[in-house]
């Protein structure tokens, strides 16, 4: 069963550790990762948190979805599997 959460609307100043602490109040956090831009190393405003159980995921969703953090409204829901996307750079040149 899926135990990974998508967290959107994060402040751009948040760190992995702060994200971990935010969710630790609602269960055991196995991992917390803020997604950053590869060129600027600045947060992209979203991340992923993996909890120990699906029940803890639901508890965190109920507690944090729609709440405000540093002036931004959080979106917390179960993450969806990553879609396979075609790799770029392989255009036909006629």
Secondary structure, DSSP 8 states (H G I E B T S, - for coil): ---EEEEES--TT--HHHHHHHHHTTS-EEEEEEEE-TTT--EEEEEEEEESSHHHHHHHHHHHTT-EETTEE-EEEE---------SS-----
